[in-house]
Amino acid sequence: MSSTDTSARSSAPTPDHNTPTPAQNTTAPAELAWSQADHDVYVATSRGEFAGFVTVDDAAHVVHDRHSRRIGSYPSLAAARQALVDATRPPSRSRERLRRRILSRRR
């Protein structure tokens, strides 16, 4: 198997002098680098670490996270890649508060 860079990256803004660096801003989405591992497998890395993969099965593109847990099935490779970008993004504060509130009601 050869690895071919597909040059797809998530859309992360380029830092300027007024933008905090990733070390200062922990909610900045990580940039994903994609490689084609086989004709039907695409692998993503983030800062040199394995982030997940997409497999192509007929017309579906199935996304798995870095723990090989299935995220979902999508009609296009672009949608599947975006789903992995969204899954690797840290939750927002408001979403985290909502999650805690929902979990506290279950008790």
Phi and psi restraints in degrees (range 20) as a CNS / XPLOR table:
assign (resid 1 and name C) (resid 2 and name N)
       (resid 2 and name CA) (resid 2 and name C) 1.0 -105.7 20.0 2
assign (resid 2 and name N) (resid 2 and name CA)
       (resid 2 and name C) (resid 3 and name N) 1.0 154.7 20.0 2
assign (resid 2 and name C) (resid 3 and name N)
       (resid 3 and name CA) (resid 3 and name C) 1.0 -106.1 20.0 2
assign (resid 3 and name N) (resid 3 and name CA)
       (resid 3 and name C) (resid 4 and name N) 1.0 124.9 20.0 2
assign (resid 3 and name C) (resid 4 and name N)
       (resid 4 and name CA) (resid 4 and name C) 1.0 -119.8 20.0 2
assign (resid 4 and name N) (resid 4 and name CA)
       (resid 4 and name C) (resid 5 and name N) 1.0 123.6 20.0 2
assign (resid 4 and name C) (resid 5 and name N)
       (resid 5 and name CA) (resid 5 and name C) 1.0 -71.7 20.0 2
assign (resid 5 and name N) (resid 5 and name CA)
       (resid 5 and name C) (resid 6 and name N) 1.0 127.0 20.0 2
assign (resid 5 and name C) (resid 6 and name N)
       (resid 6 and name CA) (resid 6 and name C) 1.0 -94.9 20.0 2
assign (resid 6 and name N) (resid 6 and name CA)
       (resid 6 and name C) (resid 7 and name N) 1.0 -0.5 20.0 2
assign (resid 6 and name C) (resid 7 and name N)
       (resid 7 and name CA) (resid 7 and name C) 1.0 57.0 20.0 2
assign (resid 7 and name N) (resid 7 and name CA)
       (resid 7 and name C) (resid 8 and name N) 1.0 29.2 20.0 2
assign (resid 7 and name C) (resid 8 and name N)
       (resid 8 and name CA) (resid 8 and name C) 1.0 -99.9 20.0 2
assign (resid 8 and name N) (resid 8 and name CA)
       (resid 8 and name C) (resid 9 and name N) 1.0 129.5 20.0 2
assign (resid 8 and name C) (resid 9 and name N)
       (resid 9 and name CA) (resid 9 and name C) 1.0 -133.6 20.0 2
assign (resid 9 and name N) (resid 9 and name CA)
       (resid 9 and name C) (resid 10 and name N) 1.0 152.6 20.0 2
assign (resid 9 and name C) (resid 10 and name N)
       (resid 10 and name CA) (resid 10 and name C) 1.0 -70.4 20.0 2
assign (resid 10 and name N) (resid 10 and name CA)
       (resid 10 and name C) (resid 11 and name N) 1.0 157.7 20.0 2
assign (resid 10 and name C) (resid 11 and name N)
       (resid 11 and name CA) (resid 11 and name C) 1.0 -84.9 20.0 2
assign (resid 11 and name N) (resid 11 and name CA)
       (resid 11 and name C) (resid 12 and name N) 1.0 91.9 20.0 2
assign (resid 11 and name C) (resid 12 and name N)
       (resid 12 and name CA) (resid 12 and name C) 1.0 -107.1 20.0 2
assign (resid 12 and name N) (resid 12 and name CA)
       (resid 12 and name C) (resid 13 and name N) 1.0 133.2 20.0 2
assign (resid 12 and name C) (resid 13 and name N)
       (resid 13 and name CA) (resid 13 and name C) 1.0 -66.5 20.0 2
assign (resid 13 and name N) (resid 13 and name CA)
       (resid 13 and name C) (resid 14 and name N) 1.0 147.0 20.0 2
assign (resid 13 and name C) (resid 14 and name N)
       (resid 14 and name CA) (resid 14 and name C) 1.0 -79.6 20.0 2
assign (resid 14 and name N) (resid 14 and name CA)
       (resid 14 and name C) (resid 15 and name N) 1.0 134.1 20.0 2
assign (resid 14 and name C) (resid 15 and name N)
       (resid 15 and name CA) (resid 15 and name C) 1.0 -69.8 20.0 2
assign (resid 15 and name N) (resid 15 and name CA)
       (resid 15 and name C) (resid 16 and name N) 1.0 143.3 20.0 2
assign (resid 15 and name C) (resid 16 and name N)
       (resid 16 and name CA) (resid 16 and name C) 1.0 -118.8 20.0 2
assign (resid 16 and name N) (resid 16 and name CA)
       (resid 16 and name C) (resid 17 and name N) 1.0 -170.0 20.0 2
assign (resid 16 and name C) (resid 17 and name N)
       (resid 17 and name CA) (resid 17 and name C) 1.0 -68.5 20.0 2
assign (resid 17 and name N) (resid 17 and name CA)
       (resid 17 and name C) (resid 18 and name N) 1.0 -23.3 20.0 2
assign (resid 17 and name C) (resid 18 and name N)
       (resid 18 and name CA) (resid 18 and name C) 1.0 -96.6 20.0 2
assign (resid 18 and name N) (resid 18 and name CA)
       (resid 18 and name C) (resid 19 and name N) 1.0 -8.8 20.0 2
assign (resid 18 and name C) (resid 19 and name N)
       (resid 19 and name CA) (resid 19 and name C) 1.0 -91.9 20.0 2
assign (resid 19 and name N) (resid 19 and name CA)
       (resid 19 and name C) (resid 20 and name N) 1.0 132.5 20.0 2
assign (resid 19 and name C) (resid 20 and name N)
       (resid 20 and name CA) (resid 20 and name C) 1.0 -65.4 20.0 2
assign (resid 20 and name N) (resid 20 and name CA)
       (resid 20 and name C) (resid 21 and name N) 1.0 148.4 20.0 2
assign (resid 20 and name C) (resid 21 and name N)
       (resid 21 and name CA) (resid 21 and name C) 1.0 -75.3 20.0 2
assign (resid 21 and name N) (resid 21 and name CA)
       (resid 21 and name C) (resid 22 and name N) 1.0 163.2 20.0 2
assign (resid 21 and name C) (resid 22 and name N)
       (resid 22 and name CA) (resid 22 and name C) 1.0 -57.1 20.0 2
assign (resid 22 and name N) (resid 22 and name CA)
       (resid 22 and name C) (resid 23 and name N) 1.0 -30.8 20.0 2
assign (resid 22 and name C) (resid 23 and name N)
       (resid 23 and name CA) (resid 23 and name C) 1.0 -67.2 20.0 2
assign (resid 23 and name N) (resid 23 and name CA)
       (resid 23 and name C) (resid 24 and name N) 1.0 -31.0 20.0 2
assign (resid 23 and name C) (resid 24 and name N)
       (resid 24 and name CA) (resid 24 and name C) 1.0 -85.6 20.0 2
assign (resid 24 and name N) (resid 24 and name CA)
       (resid 24 and name C) (resid 25 and name N) 1.0 -31.2 20.0 2
assign (resid 24 and name C) (resid 25 and name N)
       (resid 25 and name CA) (resid 25 and name C) 1.0 -113.3 20.0 2
assign (resid 25 and name N) (resid 25 and name CA)
       (resid 25 and name C) (resid 26 and name N) 1.0 100.4 20.0 2
assign (resid 25 and name C) (resid 26 and name N)
       (resid 26 and name CA) (resid 26 and name C) 1.0 -78.8 20.0 2
assign (resid 26 and name N) (resid 26 and name CA)
       (resid 26 and name C) (resid 27 and name N) 1.0 -9.9 20.0 2
assign (resid 26 and name C) (resid 27 and name N)
       (resid 27 and name CA) (resid 27 and name C) 1.0 -94.4 20.0 2
assign (resid 27 and name N) (resid 27 and name CA)
       (resid 27 and name C) (resid 28 and name N) 1.0 4.3 20.0 2
assign (resid 27 and name C) (resid 28 and name N)
       (resid 28 and name CA) (resid 28 and name C) 1.0 -67.6 20.0 2
assign (resid 28 and name N) (resid 28 and name CA)
       (resid 28 and name C) (resid 29 and name N) 1.0 131.1 20.0 2
assign (resid 28 and name C) (resid 29 and name N)
       (resid 29 and name CA) (resid 29 and name C) 1.0 -67.2 20.0 2
assign (resid 29 and name N) (resid 29 and name CA)
       (resid 29 and name C) (resid 30 and name N) 1.0 140.8 20.0 2
assign (resid 29 and name C) (resid 30 and name N)
       (resid 30 and name CA) (resid 30 and name C) 1.0 -76.2 20.0 2
assign (resid 30 and name N) (resid 30 and name CA)
       (resid 30 and name C) (resid 31 and name N) 1.0 144.3 20.0 2
assign (resid 30 and name C) (resid 31 and name N)
       (resid 31 and name CA) (resid 31 and name C) 1.0 -80.8 20.0 2
assign (resid 31 and name N) (resid 31 and name CA)
       (resid 31 and name C) (resid 32 and name N) 1.0 132.9 20.0 2
assign (resid 31 and name C) (resid 32 and name N)
       (resid 32 and name CA) (resid 32 and name C) 1.0 -103.0 20.0 2
assign (resid 32 and name N) (resid 32 and name CA)
       (resid 32 and name C) (resid 33 and name N) 1.0 132.1 20.0 2
assign (resid 32 and name C) (resid 33 and name N)
       (resid 33 and name CA) (resid 33 and name C) 1.0 -105.1 20.0 2
assign (resid 33 and name N) (resid 33 and name CA)
       (resid 33 and name C) (resid 34 and name N) 1.0 133.2 20.0 2
assign (resid 33 and name C) (resid 34 and name N)
       (resid 34 and name CA) (resid 34 and name C) 1.0 -110.0 20.0 2
assign (resid 34 and name N) (resid 34 and name CA)
       (resid 34 and name C) (resid 35 and name N) 1.0 140.6 20.0 2
assign (resid 34 and name C) (resid 35 and name N)
       (resid 35 and name CA) (resid 35 and name C) 1.0 -132.9 20.0 2
assign (resid 35 and name N) (resid 35 and name CA)
       (resid 35 and name C) (resid 36 and name N) 1.0 145.1 20.0 2
assign (resid 35 and name C) (resid 36 and name N)
       (resid 36 and name CA) (resid 36 and name C) 1.0 -92.7 20.0 2
assign (resid 36 and name N) (resid 36 and name CA)
       (resid 36 and name C) (resid 37 and name N) 1.0 111.6 20.0 2
assign (resid 36 and name C) (resid 37 and name N)
       (resid 37 and name CA) (resid 37 and name C) 1.0 -83.0 20.0 2
assign (resid 37 and name N) (resid 37 and name CA)
       (resid 37 and name C) (resid 38 and name N) 1.0 -30.3 20.0 2
assign (resid 37 and name C) (resid 38 and name N)
       (resid 38 and name CA) (resid 38 and name C) 1.0 -154.2 20.0 2
assign (resid 38 and name N) (resid 38 and name CA)
       (resid 38 and name C) (resid 39 and name N) 1.0 177.7 20.0 2
assign (resid 38 and name C) (resid 39 and name N)
       (resid 39 and name CA) (resid 39 and name C) 1.0 -64.0 20.0 2
assign (resid 39 and name N) (resid 39 and name CA)
       (resid 39 and name C) (resid 40 and name N) 1.0 -19.5 20.0 2
assign (resid 39 and name C) (resid 40 and name N)
       (resid 40 and name CA) (resid 40 and name C) 1.0 -127.4 20.0 2
assign (resid 40 and name N) (resid 40 and name CA)
       (resid 40 and name C) (resid 41 and name N) 1.0 18.3 20.0 2
assign (resid 40 and name C) (resid 41 and name N)
       (resid 41 and name CA) (resid 41 and name C) 1.0 -134.6 20.0 2
assign (resid 41 and name N) (resid 41 and name CA)
       (resid 41 and name C) (resid 42 and name N) 1.0 127.8 20.0 2
assign (resid 41 and name C) (resid 42 and name N)
       (resid 42 and name CA) (resid 42 and name C) 1.0 -120.6 20.0 2
assign (resid 42 and name N) (resid 42 and name CA)
       (resid 42 and name C) (resid 43 and name N) 1.0 131.1 20.0 2
assign (resid 42 and name C) (resid 43 and name N)
       (resid 43 and name CA) (resid 43 and name C) 1.0 -114.5 20.0 2
assign (resid 43 and name N) (resid 43 and name CA)
       (resid 43 and name C) (resid 44 and name N) 1.0 137.1 20.0 2
assign (resid 43 and name C) (resid 44 and name N)
       (resid 44 and name CA) (resid 44 and name C) 1.0 -111.9 20.0 2
assign (resid 44 and name N) (resid 44 and name CA)
       (resid 44 and name C) (resid 45 and name N) 1.0 141.0 20.0 2
assign (resid 44 and name C) (resid 45 and name N)
       (resid 45 and name CA) (resid 45 and name C) 1.0 -126.6 20.0 2
assign (resid 45 and name N) (resid 45 and name CA)
       (resid 45 and name C) (resid 46 and name N) 1.0 151.6 20.0 2
assign (resid 45 and name C) (resid 46 and name N)
       (resid 46 and name CA) (resid 46 and name C) 1.0 -130.9 20.0 2
assign (resid 46 and name N) (resid 46 and name CA)
       (resid 46 and name C) (resid 47 and name N) 1.0 116.2 20.0 2
assign (resid 46 and name C) (resid 47 and name N)
       (resid 47 and name CA) (resid 47 and name C) 1.0 54.0 20.0 2
assign (resid 47 and name N) (resid 47 and name CA)
       (resid 47 and name C) (resid 48 and name N) 1.0 38.8 20.0 2
assign (resid 47 and name C) (resid 48 and name N)
       (resid 48 and name CA) (resid 48 and name C) 1.0 84.2 20.0 2
assign (resid 48 and name N) (resid 48 and name CA)
       (resid 48 and name C) (resid 49 and name N) 1.0 -3.0 20.0 2
assign (resid 48 and name C) (resid 49 and name N)
       (resid 49 and name CA) (resid 49 and name C) 1.0 -105.1 20.0 2
assign (resid 49 and name N) (resid 49 and name CA)
       (resid 49 and name C) (resid 50 and name N) 1.0 145.4 20.0 2
assign (resid 49 and name C) (resid 50 and name N)
       (resid 50 and name CA) (resid 50 and name C) 1.0 -59.9 20.0 2
assign (resid 50 and name N) (resid 50 and name CA)
       (resid 50 and name C) (resid 51 and name N) 1.0 129.3 20.0 2
assign (resid 50 and name C) (resid 51 and name N)
       (resid 51 and name CA) (resid 51 and name C) 1.0 -114.4 20.0 2
assign (resid 51 and name N) (resid 51 and name CA)
       (resid 51 and name C) (resid 52 and name N) 1.0 -20.5 20.0 2
assign (resid 51 and name C) (resid 52 and name N)
       (resid 52 and name CA) (resid 52 and name C) 1.0 151.5 20.0 2
assign (resid 52 and name N) (resid 52 and name CA)
       (resid 52 and name C) (resid 53 and name N) 1.0 -174.2 20.0 2
assign (resid 52 and name C) (resid 53 and name N)
       (resid 53 and name CA) (resid 53 and name C) 1.0 -154.1 20.0 2
assign (resid 53 and name N) (resid 53 and name CA)
       (resid 53 and name C) (resid 54 and name N) 1.0 161.8 20.0 2
assign (resid 53 and name C) (resid 54 and name N)
       (resid 54 and name CA) (resid 54 and name C) 1.0 -124.5 20.0 2
assign (resid 54 and name N) (resid 54 and name CA)
       (resid 54 and name C) (resid 55 and name N) 1.0 130.9 20.0 2
assign (resid 54 and name C) (resid 55 and name N)
       (resid 55 and name CA) (resid 55 and name C) 1.0 -112.8 20.0 2
assign (resid 55 and name N) (resid 55 and name CA)
       (resid 55 and name C) (resid 56 and name N) 1.0 145.2 20.0 2
assign (resid 55 and name C) (resid 56 and name N)
       (resid 56 and name CA) (resid 56 and name C) 1.0 -103.0 20.0 2
assign (resid 56 and name N) (resid 56 and name CA)
       (resid 56 and name C) (resid 57 and name N) 1.0 121.1 20.0 2
assign (resid 56 and name C) (resid 57 and name N)
       (resid 57 and name CA) (resid 57 and name C) 1.0 -127.8 20.0 2
assign (resid 57 and name N) (resid 57 and name CA)
       (resid 57 and name C) (resid 58 and name N) 1.0 102.7 20.0 2
assign (resid 57 and name C) (resid 58 and name N)
       (resid 58 and name CA) (resid 58 and name C) 1.0 56.0 20.0 2
assign (resid 58 and name N) (resid 58 and name CA)
       (resid 58 and name C) (resid 59 and name N) 1.0 -114.1 20.0 2
assign (resid 58 and name C) (resid 59 and name N)
       (resid 59 and name CA) (resid 59 and name C) 1.0 -99.1 20.0 2
assign (resid 59 and name N) (resid 59 and name CA)
       (resid 59 and name C) (resid 60 and name N) 1.0 -1.4 20.0 2
assign (resid 59 and name C) (resid 60 and name N)
       (resid 60 and name CA) (resid 60 and name C) 1.0 -101.0 20.0 2
assign (resid 60 and name N) (resid 60 and name CA)
       (resid 60 and name C) (resid 61 and name N) 1.0 146.1 20.0 2
assign (resid 60 and name C) (resid 61 and name N)
       (resid 61 and name CA) (resid 61 and name C) 1.0 -115.6 20.0 2
assign (resid 61 and name N) (resid 61 and name CA)
       (resid 61 and name C) (resid 62 and name N) 1.0 109.4 20.0 2
assign (resid 61 and name C) (resid 62 and name N)
       (resid 62 and name CA) (resid 62 and name C) 1.0 -97.5 20.0 2
assign (resid 62 and name N) (resid 62 and name CA)
       (resid 62 and name C) (resid 63 and name N) 1.0 127.5 20.0 2
assign (resid 62 and name C) (resid 63 and name N)
       (resid 63 and name CA) (resid 63 and name C) 1.0 -104.5 20.0 2
assign (resid 63 and name N) (resid 63 and name CA)
       (resid 63 and name C) (resid 64 and name N) 1.0 137.2 20.0 2
assign (resid 63 and name C) (resid 64 and name N)
       (resid 64 and name CA) (resid 64 and name C) 1.0 -128.1 20.0 2
assign (resid 64 and name N) (resid 64 and name CA)
       (resid 64 and name C) (resid 65 and name N) 1.0 145.6 20.0 2
assign (resid 64 and name C) (resid 65 and name N)
       (resid 65 and name CA) (resid 65 and name C) 1.0 -84.4 20.0 2
assign (resid 65 and name N) (resid 65 and name CA)
       (resid 65 and name C) (resid 66 and name N) 1.0 -171.0 20.0 2
assign (resid 65 and name C) (resid 66 and name N)
       (resid 66 and name CA) (resid 66 and name C) 1.0 -68.3 20.0 2
assign (resid 66 and name N) (resid 66 and name CA)
       (resid 66 and name C) (resid 67 and name N) 1.0 -14.0 20.0 2
assign (resid 66 and name C) (resid 67 and name N)
       (resid 67 and name CA) (resid 67 and name C) 1.0 -102.8 20.0 2
assign (resid 67 and name N) (resid 67 and name CA)
       (resid 67 and name C) (resid 68 and name N) 1.0 13.8 20.0 2
assign (resid 67 and name C) (resid 68 and name N)
       (resid 68 and name CA) (resid 68 and name C) 1.0 64.2 20.0 2
assign (resid 68 and name N) (resid 68 and name CA)
       (resid 68 and name C) (resid 69 and name N) 1.0 21.7 20.0 2
assign (resid 68 and name C) (resid 69 and name N)
       (resid 69 and name CA) (resid 69 and name C) 1.0 -82.8 20.0 2
assign (resid 69 and name N) (resid 69 and name CA)
       (resid 69 and name C) (resid 70 and name N) 1.0 134.9 20.0 2
assign (resid 69 and name C) (resid 70 and name N)
       (resid 70 and name CA) (resid 70 and name C) 1.0 -69.3 20.0 2
assign (resid 70 and name N) (resid 70 and name CA)
       (resid 70 and name C) (resid 71 and name N) 1.0 128.5 20.0 2
assign (resid 70 and name C) (resid 71 and name N)
       (resid 71 and name CA) (resid 71 and name C) 1.0 -92.9 20.0 2
assign (resid 71 and name N) (resid 71 and name CA)
       (resid 71 and name C) (resid 72 and name N) 1.0 -43.3 20.0 2
assign (resid 71 and name C) (resid 72 and name N)
       (resid 72 and name CA) (resid 72 and name C) 1.0 169.0 20.0 2
assign (resid 72 and name N) (resid 72 and name CA)
       (resid 72 and name C) (resid 73 and name N) 1.0 -179.1 20.0 2
assign (resid 72 and name C) (resid 73 and name N)
       (resid 73 and name CA) (resid 73 and name C) 1.0 -121.1 20.0 2
assign (resid 73 and name N) (resid 73 and name CA)
       (resid 73 and name C) (resid 74 and name N) 1.0 135.9 20.0 2
assign (resid 73 and name C) (resid 74 and name N)
       (resid 74 and name CA) (resid 74 and name C) 1.0 -133.1 20.0 2
assign (resid 74 and name N) (resid 74 and name CA)
       (resid 74 and name C) (resid 75 and name N) 1.0 153.2 20.0 2
assign (resid 74 and name C) (resid 75 and name N)
       (resid 75 and name CA) (resid 75 and name C) 1.0 -75.9 20.0 2
assign (resid 75 and name N) (resid 75 and name CA)
       (resid 75 and name C) (resid 76 and name N) 1.0 -19.8 20.0 2
assign (resid 75 and name C) (resid 76 and name N)
       (resid 76 and name CA) (resid 76 and name C) 1.0 -134.5 20.0 2
assign (resid 76 and name N) (resid 76 and name CA)
       (resid 76 and name C) (resid 77 and name N) 1.0 159.6 20.0 2
assign (resid 76 and name C) (resid 77 and name N)
       (resid 77 and name CA) (resid 77 and name C) 1.0 -65.3 20.0 2
assign (resid 77 and name N) (resid 77 and name CA)
       (resid 77 and name C) (resid 78 and name N) 1.0 -38.8 20.0 2
assign (resid 77 and name C) (resid 78 and name N)
       (resid 78 and name CA) (resid 78 and name C) 1.0 -62.0 20.0 2
assign (resid 78 and name N) (resid 78 and name CA)
       (resid 78 and name C) (resid 79 and name N) 1.0 -42.3 20.0 2
assign (resid 78 and name C) (resid 79 and name N)
       (resid 79 and name CA) (resid 79 and name C) 1.0 -66.6 20.0 2
assign (resid 79 and name N) (resid 79 and name CA)
       (resid 79 and name C) (resid 80 and name N) 1.0 -38.5 20.0 2
assign (resid 79 and name C) (resid 80 and name N)
       (resid 80 and name CA) (resid 80 and name C) 1.0 -65.7 20.0 2
assign (resid 80 and name N) (resid 80 and name CA)
       (resid 80 and name C) (resid 81 and name N) 1.0 -42.7 20.0 2
assign (resid 80 and name C) (resid 81 and name N)
       (resid 81 and name CA) (resid 81 and name C) 1.0 -62.8 20.0 2
assign (resid 81 and name N) (resid 81 and name CA)
       (resid 81 and name C) (resid 82 and name N) 1.0 -41.8 20.0 2
assign (resid 81 and name C) (resid 82 and name N)
       (resid 82 and name CA) (resid 82 and name C) 1.0 -64.4 20.0 2
assign (resid 82 and name N) (resid 82 and name CA)
       (resid 82 and name C) (resid 83 and name N) 1.0 -35.5 20.0 2
assign (resid 82 and name C) (resid 83 and name N)
       (resid 83 and name CA) (resid 83 and name C) 1.0 -62.7 20.0 2
assign (resid 83 and name N) (resid 83 and name CA)
       (resid 83 and name C) (resid 84 and name N) 1.0 -38.7 20.0 2
assign (resid 83 and name C) (resid 84 and name N)
       (resid 84 and name CA) (resid 84 and name C) 1.0 -70.1 20.0 2
assign (resid 84 and name N) (resid 84 and name CA)
       (resid 84 and name C) (resid 85 and name N) 1.0 -38.5 20.0 2
assign (resid 84 and name C) (resid 85 and name N)
       (resid 85 and name CA) (resid 85 and name C) 1.0 -59.3 20.0 2
assign (resid 85 and name N) (resid 85 and name CA)
       (resid 85 and name C) (resid 86 and name N) 1.0 -46.5 20.0 2
assign (resid 85 and name C) (resid 86 and name N)
       (resid 86 and name CA) (resid 86 and name C) 1.0 -63.9 20.0 2
assign (resid 86 and name N) (resid 86 and name CA)
       (resid 86 and name C) (resid 87 and name N) 1.0 -37.3 20.0 2
assign (resid 86 and name C) (resid 87 and name N)
       (resid 87 and name CA) (resid 87 and name C) 1.0 -71.0 20.0 2
assign (resid 87 and name N) (resid 87 and name CA)
       (resid 87 and name C) (resid 88 and name N) 1.0 -27.8 20.0 2
assign (resid 87 and name C) (resid 88 and name N)
       (resid 88 and name CA) (resid 88 and name C) 1.0 -87.9 20.0 2
assign (resid 88 and name N) (resid 88 and name CA)
       (resid 88 and name C) (resid 89 and name N) 1.0 -9.7 20.0 2
assign (resid 88 and name C) (resid 89 and name N)
       (resid 89 and name CA) (resid 89 and name C) 1.0 -74.5 20.0 2
assign (resid 89 and name N) (resid 89 and name CA)
       (resid 89 and name C) (resid 90 and name N) 1.0 133.2 20.0 2
assign (resid 89 and name C) (resid 90 and name N)
       (resid 90 and name CA) (resid 90 and name C) 1.0 -63.9 20.0 2
assign (resid 90 and name N) (resid 90 and name CA)
       (resid 90 and name C) (resid 91 and name N) 1.0 149.2 20.0 2
assign (resid 90 and name C) (resid 91 and name N)
       (resid 91 and name CA) (resid 91 and name C) 1.0 -68.1 20.0 2
assign (resid 91 and name N) (resid 91 and name CA)
       (resid 91 and name C) (resid 92 and name N) 1.0 148.4 20.0 2
assign (resid 91 and name C) (resid 92 and name N)
       (resid 92 and name CA) (resid 92 and name C) 1.0 -73.3 20.0 2
assign (resid 92 and name N) (resid 92 and name CA)
       (resid 92 and name C) (resid 93 and name N) 1.0 162.7 20.0 2
assign (resid 92 and name C) (resid 93 and name N)
       (resid 93 and name CA) (resid 93 and name C) 1.0 -61.6 20.0 2
assign (resid 93 and name N) (resid 93 and name CA)
       (resid 93 and name C) (resid 94 and name N) 1.0 -42.1 20.0 2
assign (resid 93 and name C) (resid 94 and name N)
       (resid 94 and name CA) (resid 94 and name C) 1.0 -65.9 20.0 2
assign (resid 94 and name N) (resid 94 and name CA)
       (resid 94 and name C) (resid 95 and name N) 1.0 -39.3 20.0 2
assign (resid 94 and name C) (resid 95 and name N)
       (resid 95 and name CA) (resid 95 and name C) 1.0 -66.7 20.0 2
assign (resid 95 and name N) (resid 95 and name CA)
       (resid 95 and name C) (resid 96 and name N) 1.0 -38.1 20.0 2
assign (resid 95 and name C) (resid 96 and name N)
       (resid 96 and name CA) (resid 96 and name C) 1.0 -66.5 20.0 2
assign (resid 96 and name N) (resid 96 and name CA)
       (resid 96 and name C) (resid 97 and name N) 1.0 -40.2 20.0 2
assign (resid 96 and name C) (resid 97 and name N)
       (resid 97 and name CA) (resid 97 and name C) 1.0 -62.5 20.0 2
assign (resid 97 and name N) (resid 97 and name CA)
       (resid 97 and name C) (resid 98 and name N) 1.0 -42.6 20.0 2
assign (resid 97 and name C) (resid 98 and name N)
       (resid 98 and name CA) (resid 98 and name C) 1.0 -62.3 20.0 2
assign (resid 98 and name N) (resid 98 and name CA)
       (resid 98 and name C) (resid 99 and name N) 1.0 -43.4 20.0 2
assign (resid 98 and name C) (resid 99 and name N)
       (resid 99 and name CA) (resid 99 and name C) 1.0 -60.3 20.0 2
assign (resid 99 and name N) (resid 99 and name CA)
       (resid 99 and name C) (resid 100 and name N) 1.0 -45.0 20.0 2
assign (resid 99 and name C) (resid 100 and name N)
       (resid 100 and name CA) (resid 100 and name C) 1.0 -62.8 20.0 2
assign (resid 100 and name N) (resid 100 and name CA)
       (resid 100 and name C) (resid 101 and name N) 1.0 -40.8 20.0 2
assign (resid 100 and name C) (resid 101 and name N)
       (resid 101 and name CA) (resid 101 and name C) 1.0 -64.2 20.0 2
assign (resid 101 and name N) (resid 101 and name CA)
       (resid 101 and name C) (resid 102 and name N) 1.0 -42.3 20.0 2
assign (resid 101 and name C) (resid 102 and name N)
       (resid 102 and name CA) (resid 102 and name C) 1.0 -64.6 20.0 2
assign (resid 102 and name N) (resid 102 and name CA)
       (resid 102 and name C) (resid 103 and name N) 1.0 -43.6 20.0 2
assign (resid 102 and name C) (resid 103 and name N)
       (resid 103 and name CA) (resid 103 and name C) 1.0 -66.7 20.0 2
assign (resid 103 and name N) (resid 103 and name CA)
       (resid 103 and name C) (resid 104 and name N) 1.0 -36.1 20.0 2
assign (resid 103 and name C) (resid 104 and name N)
       (resid 104 and name CA) (resid 104 and name C) 1.0 -67.6 20.0 2
assign (resid 104 and name N) (resid 104 and name CA)
       (resid 104 and name C) (resid 105 and name N) 1.0 -29.6 20.0 2
assign (resid 104 and name C) (resid 105 and name N)
       (resid 105 and name CA) (resid 105 and name C) 1.0 -72.7 20.0 2
assign (resid 105 and name N) (resid 105 and name CA)
       (resid 105 and name C) (resid 106 and name N) 1.0 -22.9 20.0 2
assign (resid 105 and name C) (resid 106 and name N)
       (resid 106 and name CA) (resid 106 and name C) 1.0 -76.1 20.0 2
assign (resid 106 and name N) (resid 106 and name CA)
       (resid 106 and name C) (resid 107 and name N) 1.0 -17.3 20.0 2
